[in-house]
Amino acid sequence: MIITVTNPFKSMYIEDAEGSLRIDEGMKIKFVAETGEVISGTLTKISGKGEKTKLQIIPYGAQKEEIWALTVMQESSLGIDEDVCD
């Protein structure tokens, strides 16, 4: 018998004018906050559903995690950070 303790494949799908995109925990992401600040880092956790979805990230060069709600992100700004090499 196999017992699943955690599911390592946590992901979400987003849609904008360019189409749909799958974002998984562990990916490098970036977005623009309502204040105009560009936030980028490693996505460590996705929690909540729908409008209450929150993303927990570790910004590049930081040691502390930050939690950001989708409601404080500029529309269509969330995406994969392709400027960073793994």
C-alpha positions in Angstrom: 0.0 0.0 0.0 1.2 3.5 -0.8 0.4 6.3 1.6 0.8 9.9 0.4 2.0 12.2 3.1 2.4 15.3 0.9 1.9 16.0 -2.7 5.1 17.6 -4.0 3.4 18.9 -7.2 1.6 22.0 -6.0 0.7 24.2 -8.8 -1.7 26.8 -10.1 -2.8 27.9 -13.5 -3.2 31.6 -14.5 -4.8 33.1 -17.6 -4.2 36.4 -19.2 -4.4 37.9 -22.7 -1.4 35.8 -23.8 -2.9 32.5 -22.7 -2.6 30.1 -19.7 0.5 29.4 -17.7 1.2 26.8 -15.1 3.2 27.9 -12.0 4.6 25.2 -9.7 6.1 25.5 -6.2 9.9 25.7 -6.5 9.8 27.8 -9.7 11.4 31.2 -10.0 8.6 33.8 -10.4 8.2 37.5 -10.6 5.3 40.0 -10.5 4.6 43.7 -9.9 2.9 44.8 -6.7 0.2 47.5 -6.8 2.9 49.9 -5.6 5.0 49.3 -8.7 7.6 47.3 -6.9 8.9 44.3 -8.9 9.1 41.2 -6.7 11.0 38.2 -7.8 12.2 35.0 -6.1 11.6 31.3 -5.5 8.0 30.2 -5.0 8.0 28.0 -1.9 4.2 27.6 -1.2 0.8 28.2 -2.8 -2.1 28.5 -0.4 -5.7 29.4 -0.6 -8.1 29.3 -3.6 -9.4 31.8 -6.1 -9.2 35.4 -5.0 -7.8 34.3 -1.6 -4.7 32.7 -3.1 -1.4 33.6 -1.5 2.1 33.0 -2.7 5.0 32.4 -0.3 8.3 33.3 -1.8 12.0 33.8 -0.9 13.2 36.8 -2.8 16.6 36.5 -4.4 19.4 37.2 -1.9 17.0 37.2 1.0 16.8 34.7 3.9 13.3 35.4 5.0 10.1 34.3 3.2 7.4 36.8 2.2 3.7 36.1 1.6 1.9 38.0 -1.2 -1.8 37.8 -2.0 -2.9 37.8 -5.6 -5.1 40.8 -4.8 -2.1 43.1 -4.4 -0.5 42.1 -7.7 -1.0 44.2 -10.9 -3.1 42.4 -13.4 -1.2 40.1 -15.8 2.1 40.7 -14.1 2.6 37.3 -12.5 4.8 35.0 -14.5 7.9 32.8 -14.6 11.2 34.7 -14.1 13.1 33.7 -17.3 15.9 36.1 -16.5 17.3 33.8 -13.8 19.4 30.7 -14.6 19.1 27.7 -12.3 
